[in-house]
Amino acid sequence: PPPRARALAAQRPGLLAVPRGALAARLAALQQLLAVPAALAAECAVREPGLLACSEAELMARFDALAVGFGSFREDAVDVVLADPSVLMRVGEGGPLQ
């Protein structure tokens, strides 16, 4: 496997048990959520493998909780996630970062 795949598996070994179709769906959900090209969504997932451990619904809920802080400026939330994808893993259910 490519070095990035090995590193990803080392960081999140549980992802090895997730069916390929489910991983593809999660990646597609991330791409749609951020409205970015597939390659950029994949880069976010490589930088924060935990994103692939979240269901599509959980990704959306986390993003929505983050976006609440930006009011009507959801694009700002996208910029934050693109700069640091791990922010989605730190967002609390009520919206503020933990």
Secondary structure, 3 states (H helix, E strand, C coil): CCHHHHHHHHHCHHHHHCCHHHHHHHHHHHHHHHCCCHHHHHHHHHHCCHHHHCCHHHHHHHHHHHHHCCCCCHHHHHHHHHHCCCHHHHECCCCCEC
